[in-house]
Amino acid sequence: MDIEFNNVKELYERLKPALTAKVTDLRRNDLDYIKIEDIWNYLKDTKWSKANNLLLYQMVDDILNLDEKEIDNYVKNEIRKKVIKPDLEEMR
């Protein structure tokens, strides 16, 4: 049975249980700052954007077997990209 998705949001919602399971697994290993969105963005940008005709089970496999060091490095690099500035607005 082929499952087709009308948009990326539908695909994301379908993969959410696998993403949640991976986040739970990462939390057991003290990587509790990694969120579902981080895993999704990492795989979407690095692996899935280069693939053709991906099947749902392949994407679930990519999520569940994602290397902890890879996602950890990705998240840390994304955090470094953000410019954090002091909030200099007047206090009330």
C-alpha positions in Angstrom: 0.0 0.0 0.0 1.5 3.3 -1.1 0.9 6.3 1.1 1.0 9.7 -0.5 1.0 13.0 1.3 -0.5 16.2 0.0 2.1 18.3 1.7 5.2 18.3 4.0 3.0 19.0 7.1 1.1 15.8 6.6 4.3 13.9 6.3 5.7 15.5 9.4 2.6 14.6 11.4 2.8 11.0 10.2 6.5 10.8 11.3 5.9 12.5 14.6 5.6 9.2 16.6 9.0 8.1 15.4 10.5 11.5 16.1 9.0 11.5 19.6 10.5 8.0 20.2 13.9 9.2 19.1 13.7 12.3 21.4 12.8 10.0 24.3 15.8 7.8 23.5 18.1 10.9 23.3 16.8 12.1 26.7 17.9 8.8 28.3 21.4 9.7 27.2 21.2 13.3 28.6 20.6 15.0 25.3 17.4 16.6 26.5 18.0 19.8 24.6 17.4 18.1 21.2 13.8 18.6 20.1 11.6 16.9 17.5 12.0 19.8 15.2 15.8 19.5 15.4 15.7 15.9 14.2 13.2 16.7 11.5 15.2 19.7 10.2 18.5 17.8 10.3 17.2 14.9 8.3 15.2 17.0 5.9 18.2 19.3 5.1 21.0 16.7 5.1 19.6 13.4 4.0 16.1 13.5 2.6 16.5 16.5 0.4 19.1 14.5 -1.6 17.0 11.4 -1.9 14.4 10.4 -4.5 11.3 8.4 -4.0 11.7 8.0 -0.3 9.4 5.5 1.4 7.9 6.1 4.8 9.6 3.1 6.4 13.0 4.4 5.2 12.3 7.8 6.8 11.3 6.1 10.0 14.5 4.0 9.9 16.5 7.2 9.4 14.9 8.7 12.4 15.3 5.8 14.7 18.9 5.0 13.7 20.1 8.6 13.7 23.6 8.8 15.1 23.5 10.8 18.4 26.8 12.6 17.7 25.5 13.8 14.3 22.3 15.3 15.7 24.2 16.7 18.7 26.7 18.4 16.5 24.0 19.7 14.2 22.0 21.2 17.1 25.1 22.8 18.7 26.1 24.4 15.3 22.5 25.7 14.9 22.7 27.3 18.3 26.0 28.9 17.5 24.5 30.5 14.4 22.0 32.4 16.4 23.1 35.8 17.6 22.2 36.3 21.2 22.0 40.0 22.1 21.3 41.4 25.5 17.8 42.7 26.1 18.4 46.4 26.6 14.8 47.6 26.8 13.9 49.5 29.9 12.7 47.4 32.8 9.2 48.2 34.3 
